[in-house]
Amino acid sequence: MGILYDLVKEAKGNSEYETKVIRTFEPKIKKSLYLTRVENRDDLEQELKIKLIRYVRDYSLEKVPGLFDLNEQ
């Protein structure tokens, strides 16, 4: 599958992989923060990383629909 899928799968029980997920998204986070005020960037960066980890922990890999499931909808 994809690299992100594998990272999320491994991050389920391993904080080392959670760090790798954060590093994967860090360029996008930094780029998005340039659209905000300078004084808010550090707090927003921290909040985005917390949200990202929550999504990784809560994401269910078993509930991802397959091609045939999507075709039926």
C-alpha positions in Angstrom: 0.0 0.0 0.0 1.1 3.5 0.6 3.8 4.9 2.9 1.2 6.9 5.0 -1.0 3.8 5.4 1.9 1.9 6.7 3.0 4.6 9.1 -0.6 4.9 10.5 -0.8 1.2 10.9 2.5 1.1 12.8 1.7 4.2 14.8 -1.3 2.5 16.5 0.8 1.1 19.3 4.2 2.8 18.8 5.0 6.5 19.6 8.1 6.3 17.5 5.9 5.9 14.4 3.6 8.7 15.6 6.7 11.0 15.5 7.4 9.8 11.9 3.8 10.7 11.0 4.3 14.2 12.4 7.6 14.6 10.5 5.8 13.5 7.3 3.2 16.3 7.7 5.6 18.9 9.1 6.3 20.7 5.8 2.6 21.1 5.2 2.0 22.3 8.8 4.8 24.8 8.5 3.6 26.1 5.1 0.0 26.4 6.4 1.2 28.4 9.4 2.6 31.1 7.2 -1.0 32.1 6.6 -1.4 32.9 10.4 -0.1 35.6 12.6 3.5 35.2 13.8 2.5 35.3 17.5 0.0 32.5 17.1 2.2 30.1 15.1 3.8 28.1 17.9 0.5 27.4 19.6 -1.2 26.5 16.4 1.6 24.2 15.4 1.3 22.4 18.7 -2.4 22.1 18.3 -2.2 20.8 14.8 0.3 18.1 15.9 -2.0 17.1 18.7 -4.9 16.8 16.4 -2.9 14.8 13.9 -1.9 12.3 16.6 -5.5 12.0 17.8 -6.7 11.3 14.2 -4.0 8.6 13.8 -4.9 7.0 17.1 -8.7 7.1 16.3 -8.5 6.1 12.7 -9.8 2.6 12.0 -7.9 0.8 9.3 -10.5 -2.0 9.2 -13.3 0.4 8.3 -11.7 1.7 5.1 -14.0 0.9 2.2 -12.6 -1.1 -0.7 -13.1 -0.5 -4.4 -16.2 -2.7 -4.6 -17.7 -1.1 -1.5 -17.4 2.4 -3.1 -18.7 1.1 -6.4 -21.9 -0.1 -4.7 -22.6 3.4 -3.2 
